[in-house]
Every structure is written in structure tokens, then in C-alpha cells.
Amino acid sequence: MGVILHETGVIIPCYNQGCYVARAIASVQQQIYSAWELVVVDDGSTDDSAAIVKELAMNDRRIRLIRQQNQGVSRARNRGAEVVSESVQYLLFLDADDMLHPEMLQTLVAYLKQHARAGAVFCGFTRVDENDRPIAAPQLFLVHARVPTMLGFRRLGLDYQGRIPFCTVMADPVNLPSNTLIRRSVFERIGGWDETVPQPAEDRDLFMKIALFSELHVVPKPLVYYRIHSQQSTKNLAFALQQTAHLMRRWVQYWRQQPPSPERAEVLRSWHLSMGRVGAWNSLLAGWRMLRKGHLMTGVRNIIAGVRRYLTSFLPYEWGWMY
């Protein structure tokens, strides 16, 4: 029998997901597209996750189990990317509690083959509960995605297809690891997952890099099942927002120190507009909500901040304004 060349590497980072990981693996095995290999990186689980994966791997040569001490999701993802076959051209980082629609890999691989400039492409998703039951209509994160315009901003819309502007990726979360297929050459060029960025901000960091140095595209089809449960890292919204704010400050501070380049200009311009237009709108909405609740001073402060952000957005970003 000849050597099997795998074109796509699916990497599942797993930490104590024994109740879900078998379903994630099964969704990969059920793909119409067959040129895949699967690496599950067990990140020091204390439950039966590794035993479940080991048993499944014994019956399917395309599945491998890698075990490591607990080092975090980014290290687990990078480890998986390091051990996939040399023939792998595309990478999918599927979370252990999510699942794929049978047409997911076929659709996104075909898209990347047809769009050479795209470094990654993502699709829509359907939220499901612990028992795989849909709990909301299929959607994209693009329901909130916005692009600054001359006087304000516009929404991309649920039927948007093609390249996502960098400023949109910077202003809003538009995709997930589980629904994004990444060209391996691009992933390696940007250095993979930054293991110094805390979860859950590491997603935003990687996808901003892809959008800045390559192109991030979207296919508006719901081809992933995104699980909602009590153990998710994104459940702590306040912590997630804090980490995202820290990441943005880190990005802006880094690029302000770099010599002039198209990338530097794009980052600083996008930050300036997203904070000045999208940020202004968010401040105004927050102020209005506070006023309706009777919190007069807080509401007024938010409204003043929103107006100030908006007016500042018309100043040149080179002036170095920091929000």
C-alpha cells in the first residue's frame, strides 16, 4: 500500500473534555472530504479524555494522540501544528467541544484552492447545547461586524462573502478557531499562536495577524456546531473583555514603535477609526442605557466620552491619539 498524503491537518487541543471529544472526532471522521489527518493534543487532562482518544486512534490510522503537561491551549495548538505531516497544506484548529458539518472541510478547502490570496477562510456556525441540540438559528459573528465609513460605520451583513477588512477584524470578533481553515504557509509565516497571549484573546491576536499580513475571507454557510456550556473560557465576559483590551493596547504600542510601513499605517488607522467610530457608538449606547436606568452621572459621562471619541476620529491618526 502506498503512502497516504494528507492535505489537511485537523488539530484538537483537549483539556478535560472527555464528555465531548469523541463527538468532535466523529464529526471529522464523517467528513465528505477525506484527505485529512487528525492530531489530538491532550493538554494534561485529569479526566478520561486521553483514554477515549487513544481507543479511537487504535481503530483509525488517521488519528494521533499527543500528550503533554498542562501548558495552555496555544501551546497545544502549536504542538499539533508541529507534528502534522509535511504534506499538510491547510490547518483547522477544532475545539474539543465543537463539531463539524460533514461538508465543512470540503467547502473551505475548495475555497482556498480557488482563492490564492486568502490566507484563511471561515464559515458560519450553529450554537448547540450539551446534547447537540440547536439553541439558536445558524449565524456568523458578522451579525455585529462593522466597517468605518466617512461619517460613521456600516455593518457587513449576514450574506457578506469574500475578504474581511482588517479594520473589521480589529474592531469586532468575526470568527472562531473551530470554523476557520488556515493556509499552513501563512500560519507558519506569522509565527503560529502567540503563547504569551492569555486565553481567550489569543484567537483575536492570530486572526488579526492573518488579516494584516494575508487575507481573511468568509463563506456565509453554517458548517460548524459551536457548543455552549458552563465550562467555556468565554463565559466570563468581564475577563474576556479585559484580556481583549490588553491585547489591543499591546498591538498599538508595538506598532507605534515600528518604522513606517503599510502594515503600521493599517494597524494605527484601523485602531483610530474603530475606537473613534465603533467605540463612540458603543459609548453612546452605554450612556443611553445608564440614563434609562436613572444613573444620570454615569450616563452623561458615557455620552460625553462617545462624542469625544467620534470627534477625535476625524483627526489624523499620526497625531498619536491614545483612547
Residue pairs with C-beta under 8 A, 6 or more apart in sequence:
5 35
5 85
5 87
6 35
6 36
6 37
6 62
6 84
6 85
6 87
6 88
7 35
7 36
7 87
7 88
7 89
7 90
7 109
8 33
8 35
8 36
8 37
8 88
8 89
8 90
8 91
8 92
8 105
8 109
8 181
9 36
9 37
9 38
9 39
9 80
9 81
9 84
9 85
9 88
9 90
9 91
9 92
9 184
10 28
10 36
10 37
10 38
10 39
10 92
10 94
10 105
11 38
11 39
11 40
11 41
11 77
11 80
11 81
11 84
11 91
11 92
11 93
11 94
12 21
12 24
12 25
12 38
12 39
12 40
12 41
12 80
12 93
12 94
12 95
12 96
13 41
13 43
13 73
13 76
13 77
13 80
13 93
13 95
13 96
14 21
14 40
14 41
14 42
14 43
14 45
14 49
14 50
14 53
14 76
14 96
15 42
15 43
15 44
15 45
15 49
15 70
15 73
15 76
15 96
16 45
16 46
16 47
16 49
17 24
17 45
17 47
17 49
17 96
17 97
18 45
18 47
18 48
18 49
18 52
19 130
20 96
20 97
20 227
21 40
21 49
21 52
21 53
21 96
21 97
22 52
22 56
23 99
23 132
24 94
24 95
24 96
24 97
24 98
24 99
25 38
25 40
25 53
25 56
25 63
26 99
27 99
27 100
27 101
27 102
27 225
28 36
28 38
28 94
28 100
29 60
30 100
30 102
31 100
31 102
31 103
31 104
31 105
31 106
32 102
32 103
32 105
32 106
33 105
33 106
33 109
36 62
36 105
37 62
37 63
37 64
37 84
37 85
37 88
38 62
38 63
38 64
39 64
39 66
39 80
39 83
39 84
40 53
40 57
40 63
40 64
40 65
40 66
40 80
40 96
41 66
41 67
41 68
41 76
41 77
41 79
41 80
42 49
42 50
42 53
42 65
42 66
42 67
42 68
43 68
43 70
43 71
43 72
43 73
43 75
43 76
44 67
44 68
44 69
44 70
44 71
49 96
50 65
50 67
53 63
53 65
54 65
56 63
57 63
57 64
57 65
64 83
66 79
66 80
66 83
68 75
68 76
68 79
71 195
72 195
72 199
73 199
73 202
74 193
74 194
74 195
74 197
74 199
74 202
75 193
75 195
77 93
77 177
77 192
77 193
78 192
78 193
78 195
80 93
81 91
81 184
81 187
81 188
81 192
84 91
88 184
89 183
89 184
89 185
90 108
90 109
90 112
90 181
90 182
90 183
90 184
91 181
91 182
91 183
91 184
91 187
92 105
92 108
92 178
92 180
92 181
92 182
93 177
93 178
93 180
93 182
94 100
94 177
94 178
95 176
95 177
95 178
97 227
97 229
97 232
98 176
98 178
98 224
98 225
98 226
98 227
99 128
99 132
99 224
99 225
99 227
100 178
100 223
100 224
100 225
101 222
101 223
101 224
101 225
103 223
104 123
104 179
104 223
104 224
105 181
107 123
107 219
107 221
107 223
108 121
108 122
108 123
108 181
108 219
108 223
109 181
111 118
111 121
111 181
111 217
111 219
112 118
112 120
112 121
112 181
112 183
115 121
115 217
117 214
117 215
118 163
118 183
118 214
118 215
118 216
118 217
119 182
119 183
119 186
119 210
119 213
119 214
119 215
119 216
120 180
120 181
120 182
120 183
120 186
120 207
120 210
120 214
120 215
120 216
120 217
121 180
121 181
121 216
121 217
121 218
121 219
122 174
122 175
122 176
122 179
122 180
122 181
122 216
122 217
122 218
122 219
123 140
123 179
123 218
123 219
123 220
123 221
123 222
123 223
123 224
124 138
124 139
124 140
124 179
124 220
124 221
124 222
124 223
124 224
125 138
125 139
125 140
125 176
125 178
125 179
125 222
125 223
125 224
125 225
125 226
126 134
126 136
126 137
126 138
126 139
126 222
126 224
126 225
126 226
127 134
127 135
127 136
127 225
127 226
127 227
127 228
128 134
128 135
128 225
128 226
128 227
128 228
129 135
129 227
129 228
129 229
130 227
130 229
132 225
135 228
138 222
139 158
139 222
140 158
140 160
140 174
140 218
140 220
141 172
141 173
141 174
141 175
141 176
142 155
142 156
142 157
142 158
142 160
142 174
142 218
142 220
143 158
144 155
144 172
145 155
145 156
145 160
145 164
145 168
145 171
145 172
145 174
146 153
146 154
146 155
146 156
146 168
146 171
146 172
146 277
146 278
147 153
147 154
147 155
147 156
147 165
147 167
147 168
148 167
148 171
148 273
148 274
148 276
148 277
148 278
148 313
149 277
152 277
152 281
153 277
153 278
153 281
156 164
156 168
158 220
159 220
160 218
160 220
161 217
161 218
161 219
161 220
162 217
162 218
163 215
163 216
163 217
164 174
164 211
164 216
164 217
164 218
165 211
166 208
166 211
166 212
166 266
166 267
166 270
167 266
167 269
167 270
167 273
167 274
168 174
169 204
169 207
169 208
169 211
169 216
170 208
170 211
170 248
170 251
170 267
170 270
170 271
170 274
171 270
171 274
171 278
172 278
173 203
173 204
174 207
174 216
174 218
175 207
175 216
175 218
176 203
176 224
176 226
177 203
178 224
178 226
179 223
179 224
179 226
180 207
182 210
183 214
186 210
186 213
186 214
189 213
189 214
190 206
190 209
190 210
190 213
190 214
191 209
192 206
193 202
193 206
194 202
194 205
194 206
197 205
197 247
198 243
198 246
199 233
199 243
200 233
200 234
200 240
200 243
201 240
201 243
201 244
201 246
201 247
204 244
204 247
205 247
205 251
207 216
208 251
210 216
212 263
212 266
212 267
213 263
233 240
234 240
248 271
251 267
251 271
252 267
252 268
252 271
252 322
255 263
255 264
255 267
255 268
256 268
256 320
258 264
268 317
268 318
269 317
271 317
271 323
272 313
272 317
272 321
273 313
273 317
275 309
275 313
275 323
276 309
276 310
276 312
276 313
276 314
276 323
277 310
277 313
279 306
279 309
279 323
280 306
280 307
280 309
280 310
280 313
281 306
282 306
283 302
283 303
283 305
283 306
283 309
284 302
284 303
284 306
284 307
286 302
286 306
287 298
287 299
287 300
287 301
287 302
287 303
287 304
287 305
287 306
288 299
288 303
289 299
290 296
290 298
290 299
290 302
291 299
291 300
291 303
293 299
309 323
312 321
312 323
315 321
